[in-house]
Every structure is written in structure tokens, then in C-alpha cells.
Amino acid sequence: MVLLVIYPYLIYPLLILVISWLRPRPVNAKVATPSVTVLIPAYNEASCIRATVQNKLDQTYPFEKLQIIVVSDGSDDGTDDIVREFQSRGVQLLRREGREGKAAALNAAVRHADGEIIIFSDANSLFSPGTVQSIVGNFSDPAVGYVTGSLAFTSDGRSLSGGGSGAYMRYENMLRAVETRSGSIIGVNGGVDAIRRDLYVDIPRQLITDFVLPLTVIARGHRVIFDQNATSQEEANSEMQSEFRMRVRVALRALQGLVYMKRLLNPFTYPLTSFCLLSHKVLRYVAFLFLVVALICNLVLATASGFYQVLFLLHLVGYLLALMGLSRQLPGWLRKITIVPSYLLMSYAAFAMATFKFFRGDSMAVWKPRAG
């Protein structure tokens, strides 16, 4: 059981690394300037939308080839008024009444997009100046249908949610770089990603576009790749409760997305993709079950063996560190060694909650801005 817990994080990356050595799939990127539309879904983002729109206008990409659309999903905090300040510079506002969530907002916004390449940005995502140029260069390779960039979370380093999400994203970026060399990545950084306009398909409102849309691209025979030179940063959640809610929402919608795209789990039709989906996603989402079983088995075996008694003690130390990390009063050195176990424990609790909601038939289509 313990092996199943560590497999997605340690063994799977090593297996993918071997595959990338045996059968490398380089990306033939070139400098290119196709027409581009940047879509920015927003809900009550008055605190950051001005900086985000200005950031896209400041890209080094040719201005005449760049269309920027902000789709407001029922904002009522002045977000729309701020966006209107940029209309004289070509920025378009698409106002939607009522809240339906990111998928519905993007489905509507794509119908107004003129670009050959559509780039998605979160309302608080700040791209480095050359990110748009770097992203579109990958589409010079006709096999590439979807591209994601490297996302970094900024925080003061003192909060568990900030430090944990930052460490998690650094790990994911590393894994996606390895997956790219072997073929396609599983899951993207939704605040800095792009698709060919002619590959976009409407995604049901309850599903997570960052997960399902790339899978539809893979199903149609194109690659989904990671570009470490296309960089973006967002402010991390400073509140653990907000991070937990976000993880529950993402996991629930990903589970629903797996059902929606279940054909990709067929190893006879999609051997590598099904292997990556099972390893990278499915086993992570159900790992909380393995943890519970492992703890119970370890407790039973500890009554008959000194080895398992030591193992059970290490088991308890791991959980103790995770629980200690939930405290806001830890000294700096202790905070550093508790961040990862605490964030993982929070994530597994979120996966458990998401699984419960999934079997109950719940839906979480709408989102709230990060509590930064």
C-alpha cells in the first residue's frame, strides 16, 4: 500500500524518464507570429485585473497580431469598469450575466476569438514579457495541438498554503518537462496555456477545462506539451481553507473529467496516455484510501514484529509532522520540514472530500478569486 502511495510521485517519473530516453519526442519549435487571442476569464478580480490586462499589452508579441478578450462571469465588484478603461487600446470585454463558471465563460468567449492560437490566462496571471512569443513558437510543429507554460506561485514563504503550493508546482513543472520529452503531458497550468483555434471544442460547464480540453487534443492525435520558457506567476493562497476548497473543486471536476474522457483509459487504444493518466492522476486521487489501509495494516503487524513497530513509529512521526505544520506558530526551521507532509495531508483530505462529492453527484462549476 505504501508503494502505491509513493508510486505516482517517485516511481512514475522515473519510468517516464526511461521512456523519454528510449523514444525521445523533441518539439520542433520555430519563431512564428500567427494571430493570437488571449482569453481572460474573470469573476470579481478588481484587485488584480488592471495589472493582468496591462501585462498582456506589454508582451513583446506584435500588437497587430494580438487580440485580448476579458470574459466577466457576472462580476459585481467593478472588474468590468476597469477593463473598459483599456477598450481604447483594443481590449474587449465580454460580459456574461449570472455565474456559470470558467468552462461556460471560455466556450462563449472562443466564439469571439479571431486568433489562430488561443492563449488562456487567469485573471491574476502575470506573464514574463516573451511568454506569448515562446508559446506560439511551439505550434510551428504540426504535431503540437496544446501548450502549457511554467507557473510559479509567489508568497511570503511563511504560510503553509503558499509554501506547499509553490513546492507542488515546482514538482509538477519538473514532471511535465519529462512527460513532454516522451510525448504528451497529463494536466496543464491553466493560467498559462494555449490551443489551436480549430482544435477547441466546447467543454461541459461542470468540467475543468485545464484537464479535459488537453485530453480532447490528445484524443484527436495531437501532442500536449510543456514549455519551460513560457513563464507566468500568480499570488498563492495565503489561507489554508481557501487552498483546501480549491483542491476539492479541482479534484472533483478532474474526476468528472476522467469519466467524460474515459476512452483514453483504454490501454489497447491509447497505451501511453492510459498509463500516464492512471499513474499521474487516478492513483493520486485514490491514494487517501491506500494511506488508511497502510496505517491499519501497519498497526496490526506491529503487534508481532519489531520491524513493523519501527515502521509504525515512522508512520506516526510522518503524521505528527503533517499535523504540526497546520500550526501558524512554528519556528522557521520546523516550518520547512513540515510544509511538504502538511500540504500532502491537506491534499489527500481534499481528494477524499472530492471523491465523496463525486459519488454524491455534486458539481462545483464556479470559482472564487484566490485569497492572497
N, C-alpha and C positions, 0 to 999 in steps of 0.2 A: 504493500500500500504506500509506503514512504517513497518507493521508487516511482510510482505513478504520480506522486506529488511533484517530485523534482524533475521528472522526465521533460515536461514542456519547457522548463527554464534552463536545463543543463544538457540533457542528452539530445533533445531535438535540434538545438542549434549546431551541435557537433555533427549530427547526421546530415543536416543541410549543408554544412561546410564541406563535408566529404563529397556530396553530390555536386557542389559547385566546382570542386577540383576535377572530378571525373568528367563532368559535362558542363563546362562554363557557357554562360549565355550573355556575352557582352552586349551593351547598348550602343548602337551606332548613332550617337548624338552629334548634331551639327548646329552651327549658328543659323538661325532662321527667324523670320519676322512675319508669321501668319497673323491674321486678325484674331484678337483676343477679347473675350468678355470676362470681366471679373464680377462674380456674384457674391454679395454680402448679405446673408440673412440676419435680421436684427429684431430683437424684442427688448424694448426699454434699455437701450445702450447709450443714453445721453452722455454718460461719463467718459465714454471712450470712442464713440463713432466718429467724432471730428478728426481725431488723430489717425484712425484707421483709414478713412477716406483720403486724407492728405497723404498718408503713407503710400497709397496706391497711385496717386497722382505723381508722386515723386520717384516712381520706378524709372529705371534707365531705358525702358522699352519705348519705341517710337509712339508718341502721343496719338498720332492719327490712326494707329492700328489698335488702340486700346479703348474699350467701352467698359464703363463702370456702372453697375446697377445695384442699388441697395433695396432689398425687399423687406419692408417692415411688416412684421406679423402681428398687427394690432397694437403697436406701441402707443403708450399714452403718457410718456414722460418727457416729450419734447424731442425725441430722436428724429422724427420726421422734419421738424423745423431746422435742425442742424444740417441735415442732408440737403435741404432745399438751398442752403447757403452756397452749395457747390454746383447748383444747376447751371449757372453761367459758364462753368468750366466743363460742361458736358456730362456731369454725373446725373444719373437718372434715379428717381425714387419710384418704386412700385409699392403702393400702399394696399394692404390686404386687411379688410375688416374681419374681426373675430380672429381667434387663435386656432391654428390647425397644426402648427409645428414646422420643423425645418424641411421635411420631405415635401409637404404640400407647398411650402413657400418656394422651394427650388423648382418644383415642377411648373409652377406658374411663371417664375422668372425666366426659365430657359426659353419660353415662347417669345420672349422679348430680346433674346440674345442674338447678336449679329456675327459674333466671332466664330472662327473655325475651331478654336480651342476655348473651352470654358474653364476658368480657374475659380475655385471656391475659397473664400476667406471667411473666417469667423469675424464677428464684429469687433473683437479685441485683438485680432492677429496683426502683428506688425512685421511685414516682410523686410528682409535686407534689400538694398537697392536693386540688385541684379537678380532677384528671385524669379520674376516673371520671365526674363530672358533665359534663365537657366532651365526653367520648367519646359518652355515651349521647344527648346533645342532637342529634347528627348523625343519629340513627336516626329522628328526627321526620320527616325527608324519606323518603318511602316508596321512593324510587329507590335509597337507600343501603342496601347489604347488609353492608358491611365497612368498618371504620375503623381507621386506624393513627395513632399519635401520634408526637411528636418525641422521638427518643432521642439522648442525649448521653453520650459516654464521658469519664469522669474519669481523669486520670493526672497524674503529676508533670511531664509535658512533656519529660522527658529521654530517654525510651525511644522507639525508632523505632516499635514496635508501638502504643504509646499515642498518640503524636503522629500517626502515619499513620492509625490507625483513627478518631481524632477528626476529622481533616480529611476523610476519606472520608465519614463520617456527616453532617457539615455539608453537604457537596455533595449527598448523596442526599436529605436533608431539603429542600434548595432545589429539586431536580429534582421531587420528589414534590409539592411545593406547586404547581408549574407544571402537572404532569400532572393534578392534581385539577381545575384550572380548565378543562381540556379534556375531562374525562370521568372516567377511572379511572387509578389508579396501577399500576405494574408492580413488584411486590415490596413488602413491608411491614417495619416494625420489629417483629420477632417478640416483643419483650419488653414491648410496649405496643400491643396491637391487640385488636379485638373483632369479633364476628359476631352476626347474628341467630340465635337458637337454632334456628329452623326451617330455616335455610339450611345448617347444619352437616352435612357428610357424612363418613363415616369415610375416612381417608387411609391408604393402604398404608404399613406401618411403615418401609420403606426410603426414603420420600419426605420432603421438607421441607415441613412444614405451613405455614410462613410464606410459602411461594411458591405451593404447589399449592392450598391452601384458598381464598385470594383469587381464583385463576383459576377455580375452580369457581363462585364467586359471580358473576363476570363472565359465564361461560358460561350462567348462568341468568337473565341480563338485568338484574342489579343493578350498582350502582356500587361501586367500592372507592376510598376517599378518604383523604386525609391531613389531620389536624387539628393545626396547629402549636401550639395552646393546650393540648393534652393532652401534657404533658411527663414524661419519665422519664430517669433517669440510671443508668448501670452503670459499674462499675470496669473499665477497659480491661485487656487482656492486657499484662503487663509483659515477657513473654518472647516473642521473635520466633518461636521454634519452635512455641509454643502457638498464636500467631496464624496461622502458616502451616498448621498442622494444621486449625484451624477453617475457614480459607478453602478448603482442599482438600475438607473434608467438606461445606461449604455448596454449593460449585460442583458437586461430584459429584451431590449429591441434587437440585440445581436442573436439571442436565442430564437426570437421570432423570425429573424433574417435567415438563420440556418434552416429552419423549416421551409421557408419560402424558396430557398435555393438548395434544397436537399439533393437535387440531382447531382450536384458537384461532390457529394459524399460517396458517389458510386466509384469504387476503385477500378472497375473494369473500363469505364468510360473516361474518367479523369484520375489516373493513378497518382500523379504527383500532387495535384490540387487536393484530392481527398485526404492524402497523407498529411499535407500541411494543415488543412482545416481541422482534422482530428487532433493533431499534435499541438498546434498553436492556439486553437480556440476551444474546442469541445472539452478536452481534458482539463483545461484551466477552469472552465465554468463549473465542472462537477468535482473539482479537487476537494471541496469542503467535505464531501462525503468520504473521500479517502482519508482525510485528516481525522475524522471522527472514528472511523473503523480502526485506523492505525493506533490511535490513543487507547481504545478499548482493548485491542489485541495485545498491545504492549503492557497494559496493566495486568491482564490475565497471565501473560508469560513471565512477568516479573516475579510472580509468586513461586516460580520453580527454577529460576536461573539467575545467577549473579550477573551474567552478561546483559540480560534484559532489564535487570534492575538499574544498571548503569545507563542503559539506553533510555529507560523511563525517566531517570533523573535528568538527562539531557533534554528529553521531551518537555519536561516541566520547566526547565530553565528557558527554553525557547519561548514557551507561552508566557512565562513571567516577564521576559524582556519585552514581548509584544504588548502586554498589559501595562507595564511600566511606561512604555512610550506614549500612552494615552494621556499621561500627566503633563501639564503645562509647566511644571516646576522643576524639571530635570536640569542638572548641570550640563554644560556643553558637551563634555566627553561622553557622558552617558546617553545624551540625545543622539549622538552619532551612531552608536551601536544598537539603538532601539528603533531607529527610523524604518529600516527595511522590514524587520519582523512585524512591527506595528502596522505598517502600511499593507503588508501582505495579509495580516489577520483581518484588517478592515475590509480589504478586497474580497476575501473569502466569505466574510459575513454578508457583503453586498451581493455576491454571487448566489448565496443561499437564499437571500430575500428575493432576488430576481427570479430564481427558479420557482419559488413559492408563488410569486405573482404570475409567472408564465403558466403554470398548471391551473391557476385560478382564472386565467383568461383576461388578466388586466392589460391595459395599454397605457403607455406614457409617451405620447407624441410630442408634447410641448416641453419647453425648457425654460430655465431661469438663468440670468446672467451669473457669471462666477462671482462668488463672494470674496473679492480681492481686498 
